[in-house]
Amino acid sequence: MQNTPRLAAVDLGSNSFRLEIGRIEHGQFYRTEYLKETVRQGNGLDDNRNLTPAAMQRGWDCLARFGERLAGFSEAEVCAVATQTLREARNRDEFLAIGTEKLGFPIDVISGREEARLIYQGVAQALPSTQERRLVIDIGGRSTEIILGHGREPLQMESYRVGSIAWSMRYFGDNQFTKRSFQMAEIAAKAVLDEALSLYSPDQWDVAYGSAGTVNAVVDVLVAAGWPAGSVTRPGLDWLQDKLLAAQSTDRLRLAGMRDDRKPIIGGGLSVLRALFDLLGIERLEQATGGLRHGLLQDMLGSGQQHTDLRDHSVERLAAKFGADPVHGRRVGQIANALYRQLNNATVDERVSRKLTWAAQLHEIGSHVSHSDYHKHGAYILDNTDAMGFALTELHKLSLLVLGHRGKLRKLEADFEDQLFIQQLLVLRLAVVLCHARRDPDVTGISLHQDPKNVRQFVLHFNSDWARLYPQSAYLLNEECVAWQKTPWSLRVVEN
């Protein structure tokens, strides 16, 4: 990606959507344009955790405007991610389908820990390259990320479901500021964040940094009132809370430096920030200029290989954690990729090959839970894990491959019109069959292609001598034909 002259990052936060565009010179990113819209999707989740039609429309309208500005960009030049609100939304697929169309580029929903990793990376790139131990805090609309790092390396990352919008709706829903509401909001925030005390105690970091909306809003108000620029202290937080209590309501709140769009959520954000100061023993929080979108740009700019390596490491970690056999995983992956190359005339997208390799490495992780229906356990693990470098959508695709690598295909809630996915699923299943004896299989004379007269039919050839030598494999391949009969696709085995 370093060869592209420009890059753009899109951050779909719970409070605001942001677009940052810049040019690349000598390996460095220089901002040329920054757009931000207060969409506030975080308060658009109903009691069933569905985005309301109004919340979805606000998001789509913003993405359409961003999409117009990104016209002419290639997919390699744009990265778009969504965070906590869309992690929670049950109808996120509906929003993402239209949102992707409006924006013109894929939108990845990332896990809380992946968000934390990107935040730290964005903060660290804007700081001097030192070996200080850093605590980074980012209070968003519906989640708070806390990261412990050493220099530019994040070491401990967590995401907590507490944020400025969520807490303002819950404890300041009537737009009134009272001592009781602040007290309850802080107690509740500490209850959620309490486990952070053992992970991020003061003896584990040298400097604390605050990133993004809430911290920036607090700093803006404090600076306008004459407090020192660039940091937040406990006396400053006390002063700000006193000002909110004196105003009594958002309608009567008049503070220099505070934007109108921040007033409805400042109560919740301030409560969470005060809770963090108490729990983690913070005396001074430095304002950080970097954040999530800057971390995205760093991944795109100079860390594309690092990002890939991170995903490889995450897969290896998961496979080791759940006791998957690495030798067998590599064996299945090699056979699956060989079959996939046959389907595509030896031309294979490296990204597709890598996903097949990952699926093969992970296809038996569910055996650690139970050997019965281990493919289902494996899929559940992938759908409910935080894997560094992966978007939730990527993990879900892997979970579908793991779920579908054996057994009936009707159980898959997958898009059977997606030819790429179907090809990946087929070759993974065939590779598992061919490797059933858990040794390197003899694949001499085996070939796979799609029928040119019927692209929905796959044809697998093997010779009769092979079938006599490996009768169990031949039997399982014929059983595989039966498995595909109840799908829009078919597999035909031809014995030469």
C-alpha positions as CSV (number, residue, x, y, z in Angstrom):
1,M,0.0,0.0,0.0
2,Q,3.0,2.3,0.3
3,N,2.8,2.8,-3.5
4,T,-0.5,4.6,-3.3
5,P,-0.3,8.4,-3.2
6,R,-3.3,8.8,-0.8
7,L,-5.2,7.1,2.0
8,A,-8.5,7.5,3.7
9,A,-9.8,6.2,7.1
10,V,-13.5,6.1,8.1
11,D,-14.4,5.6,11.8
12,L,-18.1,4.9,12.5
13,G,-18.2,5.7,16.2
14,S,-21.2,5.6,18.5
15,N,-21.3,9.4,18.7
16,S,-19.6,10.6,15.5
17,F,-18.6,9.4,12.1
18,R,-15.2,10.6,10.9
19,L,-13.4,10.6,7.6
20,E,-9.7,11.5,7.4
21,I,-8.0,11.8,4.0
22,G,-4.4,12.5,3.3
23,R,-1.4,12.2,1.0
24,I,1.7,10.0,1.4
25,E,5.1,11.5,1.1
26,H,8.3,9.7,1.9
27,G,6.4,7.1,3.8
28,Q,4.6,9.6,6.0
29,F,0.9,10.4,6.1
30,Y,-0.1,14.1,5.8
31,R,-3.8,15.1,6.4
32,T,-5.4,17.0,3.6
33,E,-9.0,16.8,4.7
34,Y,-11.0,15.8,7.8
35,L,-14.8,15.5,8.0
36,K,-16.8,14.8,11.2
37,E,-20.5,14.4,11.7
38,T,-22.3,13.9,15.0
39,V,-24.5,11.0,14.0
40,R,-25.1,9.7,17.6
41,Q,-26.1,6.2,16.6
42,G,-25.3,5.2,20.1
43,N,-28.6,6.5,21.4
44,G,-30.5,4.8,18.5
45,L,-30.6,1.3,19.9
46,D,-34.0,0.3,21.1
47,D,-34.9,-2.1,24.0
48,N,-34.2,-5.1,21.7
49,R,-30.8,-3.7,20.7
50,N,-31.9,-2.9,17.2
51,L,-31.0,0.3,15.5
52,T,-34.1,2.4,15.0
53,P,-35.0,3.4,11.4
54,A,-34.1,7.0,12.3
55,A,-30.7,6.0,13.6
56,M,-30.0,4.0,10.5
57,Q,-31.0,6.8,8.2
58,R,-28.8,9.3,10.0
59,G,-25.9,6.9,9.4
60,W,-26.7,6.2,5.8
61,D,-27.0,9.9,5.0
62,C,-23.6,10.6,6.5
63,L,-22.0,7.6,4.7
64,A,-23.5,8.8,1.4
65,R,-21.8,12.2,1.9
66,F,-18.5,10.5,2.8
67,G,-19.0,8.2,-0.3
68,E,-19.3,11.2,-2.6
69,R,-16.0,12.6,-1.2
70,L,-14.3,9.2,-1.7
71,A,-15.4,8.8,-5.3
72,G,-12.4,7.7,-7.4
73,F,-10.6,6.1,-4.5
74,S,-9.6,2.4,-4.9
75,E,-10.5,-0.2,-2.3
76,A,-6.8,-0.4,-1.3
77,E,-6.8,3.3,-0.4
78,V,-9.8,3.2,2.0
79,C,-10.4,1.5,5.3
80,A,-13.7,1.8,7.2
81,V,-14.5,0.3,10.6
82,A,-17.4,0.4,13.0
83,T,-17.3,0.1,16.8
84,Q,-19.4,-0.6,19.8
85,T,-22.9,0.4,18.6
86,L,-22.7,-1.9,15.6
87,R,-21.1,-4.6,17.8
88,E,-24.2,-4.5,19.8
89,A,-26.9,-3.9,17.1
90,R,-28.8,-7.0,16.3
91,N,-29.8,-5.6,12.9
92,R,-26.3,-4.4,12.0
93,D,-26.2,-6.5,8.8
94,E,-29.2,-4.5,7.5
95,F,-27.4,-1.3,8.3
96,L,-24.1,-2.5,6.9
97,A,-25.5,-3.7,3.6
98,I,-26.9,-0.3,2.7
99,G,-24.1,1.6,4.4
100,T,-21.5,-0.2,2.4
101,E,-23.4,0.7,-0.8
102,K,-23.7,4.3,0.2
103,L,-20.0,4.6,1.2
104,G,-18.8,2.6,-1.7
105,F,-16.4,0.5,0.4
106,P,-16.6,-2.4,2.8
107,I,-17.2,-1.6,6.5
108,D,-15.6,-3.9,9.1
109,V,-17.1,-4.2,12.6
110,I,-14.1,-4.6,14.8
111,S,-13.9,-6.2,18.3
112,G,-13.3,-4.1,21.4
113,R,-9.8,-5.3,21.8
114,E,-9.0,-4.7,18.1
115,E,-10.4,-1.2,18.6
116,A,-8.1,-0.8,21.6
117,R,-5.1,-2.0,19.6
118,L,-5.8,0.6,16.9
119,I,-6.3,3.4,19.4
120,Y,-3.0,2.7,21.1
121,Q,-1.3,2.5,17.7
122,G,-2.9,5.9,16.7
123,V,-1.9,7.5,20.0
124,A,1.7,6.1,20.0
125,Q,2.4,7.3,16.4
126,A,1.8,10.9,17.5
127,L,4.1,10.7,20.5
128,P,7.9,10.7,20.7
129,S,9.5,7.3,20.3
130,T,10.5,6.6,23.9
131,Q,10.4,3.6,26.2
132,E,8.0,5.1,28.7
133,R,5.2,2.8,30.0
134,R,1.9,4.3,28.8
135,L,-1.7,4.0,29.9
136,V,-4.1,5.1,27.2
137,I,-7.8,5.7,27.8
138,D,-10.5,6.3,25.2
139,I,-14.0,7.0,26.4
140,G,-16.4,6.6,23.5
141,G,-20.1,6.7,23.2
142,R,-20.9,3.2,24.3
143,S,-17.5,1.7,25.2
144,T,-14.3,2.7,27.0
145,E,-11.0,1.2,25.8
146,I,-8.0,1.0,28.2
147,I,-4.6,0.0,27.0
148,L,-1.3,-0.5,28.7
149,G,1.8,-0.3,26.4
150,H,5.5,0.1,26.4
151,G,6.7,2.7,23.8
152,R,4.8,1.8,20.6
153,E,3.9,-1.7,21.7
154,P,0.5,-2.4,23.2
155,L,0.7,-5.0,25.9
156,Q,-2.7,-5.2,27.7
157,M,-5.9,-4.2,25.9
158,E,-9.5,-4.2,27.2
159,S,-12.8,-2.7,26.2
160,Y,-15.6,-2.0,28.7
161,R,-19.2,-1.4,27.9
162,V,-19.5,2.0,29.5
163,G,-19.5,5.3,27.6
164,S,-20.6,8.9,27.4
165,I,-23.9,8.2,25.4
166,A,-24.9,5.1,27.3
167,W,-24.3,6.7,30.7
168,S,-25.9,10.0,29.8
169,M,-29.0,8.1,28.6
170,R,-29.2,6.0,31.7
171,Y,-28.3,8.5,34.5
172,F,-29.0,11.9,32.9
173,G,-31.9,11.0,30.6
174,D,-34.0,13.9,31.8
175,N,-31.1,16.3,30.9
176,Q,-30.8,17.3,34.6
177,F,-27.6,17.5,36.5
178,T,-27.9,16.5,40.2
179,K,-25.5,15.3,42.9
180,R,-27.5,12.1,43.0
181,S,-27.3,11.4,39.3
182,F,-23.5,12.0,39.3
183,Q,-23.1,9.8,42.3
184,M,-25.1,6.9,40.8
185,A,-23.3,7.3,37.4
186,E,-19.9,7.1,39.0
187,I,-20.8,4.1,41.2
188,A,-22.2,2.2,38.2
189,A,-19.1,3.1,36.1
190,K,-16.8,1.8,38.8
191,A,-18.8,-1.4,39.0
192,V,-18.1,-2.1,35.3
193,L,-14.5,-0.8,35.3
194,D,-13.5,-2.4,38.7
195,E,-11.6,-5.2,37.2
196,A,-9.4,-2.7,35.4
197,L,-7.8,-1.8,38.8
198,S,-5.7,-5.0,38.9
199,L,-4.8,-4.8,35.2
200,Y,-3.8,-1.1,35.1
201,S,-2.6,-0.2,38.6
202,P,-0.4,2.9,38.9
203,D,2.8,0.9,39.4
204,Q,2.4,-0.5,35.8
205,W,2.6,2.8,33.9
206,D,4.5,6.1,33.9
207,V,2.2,8.5,31.9
208,A,-1.5,8.4,31.3
209,Y,-3.0,9.6,28.0
210,G,-6.6,10.3,27.1
211,S,-7.8,10.0,23.5
212,A,-10.9,11.1,21.6
213,G,-14.3,12.8,22.3
214,T,-14.8,13.0,26.1
215,V,-11.3,13.9,27.0
216,N,-11.0,16.4,24.2
217,A,-14.3,18.0,25.2
218,V,-13.2,18.3,28.8
219,V,-9.8,19.8,27.8
220,D,-11.5,22.4,25.6
221,V,-13.7,23.6,28.4
222,L,-10.9,23.7,30.9
223,V,-8.6,25.6,28.6
224,A,-11.3,28.1,27.8
225,A,-11.7,28.7,31.6
226,G,-7.9,29.3,32.0
227,W,-6.7,25.9,33.1
228,P,-3.4,24.6,31.6
229,A,-3.7,23.3,28.0
230,G,-3.1,19.7,27.1
231,S,-4.1,17.8,30.2
232,V,-6.8,17.0,32.8
233,T,-6.4,16.9,36.5
234,R,-8.7,15.9,39.4
235,P,-9.2,19.6,40.4
236,G,-10.2,20.3,36.9
237,L,-12.8,17.5,36.9
238,D,-14.2,18.8,40.2
239,W,-14.5,22.3,38.8
240,L,-16.3,21.1,35.7
241,Q,-18.8,19.0,37.8
242,D,-19.5,22.0,40.0
243,K,-20.3,24.0,36.8
244,L,-22.7,21.3,35.6
245,L,-24.4,21.1,39.0
246,A,-24.7,24.9,39.0
247,A,-26.3,24.9,35.6
248,Q,-28.7,22.1,36.7
249,S,-29.7,21.1,33.1
250,T,-28.2,20.9,29.6
251,D,-30.6,23.7,28.5
252,R,-29.1,26.1,31.0
253,L,-25.5,25.0,30.5
254,R,-23.3,27.8,29.2
255,L,-19.7,27.0,29.2
256,A,-17.0,28.5,26.9
257,G,-15.4,25.8,24.8
258,M,-18.3,23.3,25.0
259,R,-20.0,22.6,21.7
260,D,-23.8,22.2,21.6
261,D,-23.6,18.6,20.4
262,R,-21.5,17.6,23.4
263,K,-23.8,19.0,26.1
264,P,-26.3,16.1,26.1
265,I,-23.6,13.6,26.7
266,I,-21.1,15.5,28.9
267,G,-22.7,14.2,32.2
268,G,-22.1,10.6,31.3
269,G,-18.6,11.2,29.9
270,L,-17.5,13.2,32.9
271,S,-18.8,10.5,35.3
272,V,-16.9,7.8,33.5
273,L,-13.7,9.9,33.5
274,R,-14.0,10.7,37.2
275,A,-14.5,7.0,37.9
276,L,-11.3,6.1,36.0
277,F,-9.3,8.8,37.9
278,D,-10.5,7.2,41.2
279,L,-10.0,3.6,40.2
280,L,-6.6,3.9,38.5
281,G,-5.1,6.5,40.8
282,I,-4.7,9.0,37.9
283,E,-3.4,12.4,39.0
284,R,-2.9,13.9,35.5
285,L,-4.2,12.7,32.1
286,E,-2.3,14.0,29.1
287,Q,-4.4,14.8,26.0
288,A,-3.4,12.6,23.1
289,T,-3.8,13.8,19.5
290,G,-3.9,10.4,17.9
291,G,-6.8,7.9,18.0
292,L,-8.6,5.1,16.2
293,R,-8.5,6.4,12.7
294,H,-4.8,7.2,13.0
295,G,-4.2,3.6,14.0
296,L,-6.1,2.5,10.9
297,L,-3.9,4.7,8.7
298,Q,-0.8,3.3,10.3
299,D,-1.9,-0.2,9.5
300,M,-2.6,0.9,5.9
301,L,0.5,3.0,5.5
302,G,3.5,1.1,6.8
303,S,2.2,-1.8,8.8
304,G,0.3,-3.8,6.2
305,Q,2.7,-6.7,6.6
306,Q,2.7,-6.2,10.4
307,H,-1.2,-6.3,10.3
308,T,-1.0,-9.6,8.4
309,D,1.6,-11.0,10.7
310,L,-0.7,-10.0,13.6
311,R,-3.5,-12.1,12.2
312,D,-1.2,-15.0,11.6
313,H,-0.1,-14.8,15.2
314,S,-3.7,-14.6,16.4
315,V,-4.5,-17.8,14.5
316,E,-1.5,-19.6,15.9
317,R,-2.4,-18.4,19.4
318,L,-6.0,-19.7,19.1
319,A,-4.9,-23.0,17.6
320,A,-2.4,-23.5,20.4
321,K,-4.8,-22.4,23.2
322,F,-7.4,-24.9,22.1
323,G,-5.0,-27.7,21.4
324,A,-5.4,-28.0,17.6
325,D,-2.8,-30.2,15.9
326,P,-0.6,-27.7,13.9
327,V,0.9,-30.4,11.6
328,H,-2.6,-31.6,10.6
329,G,-3.8,-28.0,10.2
330,R,-1.0,-27.2,7.8
331,R,-1.6,-30.5,5.9
332,V,-5.3,-29.7,5.4
333,G,-4.5,-26.1,4.4
334,Q,-1.9,-27.2,1.8
335,I,-4.4,-29.6,0.2
336,A,-7.3,-27.1,0.3
337,N,-5.1,-24.4,-1.4
338,A,-3.9,-26.9,-4.1
339,L,-7.6,-27.7,-4.9
340,Y,-8.5,-24.1,-4.9
341,R,-5.7,-23.3,-7.4
342,Q,-7.1,-26.0,-9.7
343,L,-10.5,-24.4,-9.6
344,N,-9.1,-21.0,-10.5
345,N,-6.5,-22.1,-13.2
346,A,-3.6,-21.6,-10.8
347,T,-4.3,-18.0,-10.2
348,V,-5.2,-17.4,-6.6
349,D,-5.7,-14.2,-4.6
350,E,-3.2,-14.3,-1.7
351,R,-5.9,-13.0,0.7
352,V,-8.1,-16.0,-0.2
353,S,-5.3,-18.4,0.2
354,R,-4.5,-17.0,3.6
355,K,-8.1,-17.3,4.8
356,L,-8.2,-20.9,3.7
357,T,-4.9,-21.6,5.5
358,W,-6.4,-20.0,8.7
359,A,-9.6,-22.0,8.4
360,A,-7.6,-25.2,8.1
361,Q,-5.4,-24.3,11.1
362,L,-8.6,-23.6,13.2
363,H,-11.0,-26.2,12.0
364,E,-10.4,-28.5,15.0
365,I,-10.2,-26.0,17.8
366,G,-13.7,-27.1,19.0
367,S,-12.3,-30.5,19.9
368,H,-10.9,-28.9,23.0
369,V,-14.5,-28.4,24.2
370,S,-16.0,-31.7,23.1
371,H,-15.2,-34.2,20.3
372,S,-18.9,-34.4,19.6
373,D,-20.0,-31.7,17.2
374,Y,-16.6,-30.1,17.5
375,H,-17.2,-28.1,14.3
376,K,-20.0,-26.3,16.1
377,H,-17.9,-25.6,19.1
378,G,-15.2,-24.2,16.9
379,A,-17.5,-21.9,15.1
380,Y,-18.9,-20.6,18.4
381,I,-15.4,-19.9,19.7
382,L,-14.5,-17.9,16.6
383,D,-17.8,-15.9,16.7
384,N,-17.1,-15.0,20.3
385,T,-13.4,-14.4,20.5
386,D,-11.2,-11.3,20.3
387,A,-8.5,-11.9,17.8
388,M,-6.0,-9.1,17.2
389,G,-5.9,-7.9,13.6
390,F,-9.3,-9.4,12.7
391,A,-12.6,-7.6,12.0
392,L,-15.7,-9.4,13.4
393,T,-16.9,-9.9,9.9
394,E,-13.6,-11.8,9.0
395,L,-13.9,-13.9,12.1
396,H,-17.6,-14.8,11.2
397,K,-16.5,-15.9,7.7
398,L,-13.9,-18.1,9.3
399,S,-16.5,-19.4,11.8
400,L,-18.8,-20.4,8.8
401,L,-15.9,-22.3,7.2
402,V,-15.1,-24.1,10.4
403,L,-18.8,-24.9,11.0
404,G,-19.3,-26.1,7.4
405,H,-16.1,-28.1,7.1
406,R,-18.0,-31.3,7.9
407,G,-21.5,-32.6,8.3
408,K,-24.7,-31.2,6.7
409,L,-24.6,-28.0,4.8
410,R,-28.2,-26.9,5.5
411,K,-27.1,-25.8,9.0
412,L,-25.1,-23.0,7.5
413,E,-26.7,-19.5,7.6
414,A,-24.5,-18.5,4.7
415,D,-25.0,-16.9,1.4
416,F,-25.0,-19.7,-1.1
417,E,-24.9,-17.2,-3.9
418,D,-21.4,-16.2,-2.9
419,Q,-19.3,-18.3,-5.3
420,L,-16.0,-17.4,-3.6
421,F,-17.2,-18.6,-0.2
422,I,-18.7,-21.8,-1.8
423,Q,-15.4,-22.6,-3.5
424,Q,-13.5,-22.1,-0.2
425,L,-16.0,-24.3,1.7
426,L,-15.9,-27.0,-0.9
427,V,-12.1,-27.3,-1.0
428,L,-11.8,-27.2,2.7
429,R,-14.3,-30.1,3.1
430,L,-12.5,-32.1,0.4
431,A,-9.2,-31.5,2.0
432,V,-10.5,-32.7,5.4
433,V,-11.8,-35.8,3.6
434,L,-8.5,-36.5,1.8
435,C,-6.6,-36.0,5.0
436,H,-8.9,-38.1,7.1
437,A,-6.2,-40.6,8.0
438,R,-4.1,-37.7,9.5
439,R,-1.2,-38.3,7.2
440,D,-0.1,-36.7,3.9
441,P,-2.6,-38.0,1.3
442,D,-1.7,-39.3,-2.1
443,V,-3.4,-36.8,-4.5
444,T,-1.8,-38.1,-7.6
445,G,-4.3,-37.9,-10.5
446,I,-6.9,-36.0,-8.5
447,S,-8.3,-32.9,-10.1
448,L,-11.1,-30.4,-9.5
449,H,-12.9,-28.0,-11.8
450,Q,-16.2,-26.3,-12.4
451,D,-18.4,-27.6,-15.2
452,P,-18.1,-24.9,-18.0
453,K,-21.7,-25.7,-19.0
454,N,-23.0,-25.4,-15.4
455,V,-20.9,-23.3,-13.1
456,R,-22.9,-24.5,-10.1
457,Q,-21.5,-28.0,-10.6
458,F,-18.1,-29.0,-9.4
459,V,-16.4,-32.1,-10.9
460,L,-13.8,-34.1,-9.1
461,H,-11.7,-36.6,-11.1
462,F,-9.7,-39.5,-9.7
463,N,-8.5,-42.7,-11.4
464,S,-9.7,-46.2,-10.6
465,D,-6.3,-47.3,-9.3
466,W,-6.4,-44.6,-6.7
467,A,-9.9,-45.6,-5.6
468,R,-8.7,-49.2,-5.1
469,L,-5.7,-48.1,-3.1
470,Y,-7.8,-45.7,-0.9
471,P,-11.3,-47.1,-0.7
472,Q,-12.3,-45.2,2.4
473,S,-11.3,-41.9,0.8
474,A,-13.2,-42.8,-2.3
475,Y,-16.3,-43.7,-0.2
476,L,-16.1,-40.4,1.7
477,L,-15.8,-38.4,-1.5
478,N,-19.0,-40.0,-2.8
479,E,-20.7,-39.2,0.5
480,E,-19.6,-35.6,-0.1
481,C,-21.6,-35.5,-3.3
482,V,-24.7,-36.4,-1.3
483,A,-24.0,-33.6,1.1
484,W,-24.1,-31.0,-1.7
485,Q,-27.4,-32.3,-3.2
486,K,-29.6,-30.1,-0.9
487,T,-27.8,-26.9,-1.8
488,P,-28.0,-24.8,-5.0
489,W,-24.6,-26.3,-5.9
490,S,-23.6,-29.9,-6.7
491,L,-20.5,-32.1,-6.7
492,R,-19.9,-34.9,-9.2
493,V,-17.2,-37.5,-8.7
494,V,-15.8,-39.0,-11.9
495,E,-13.7,-42.2,-11.7
496,N,-11.5,-42.5,-14.8
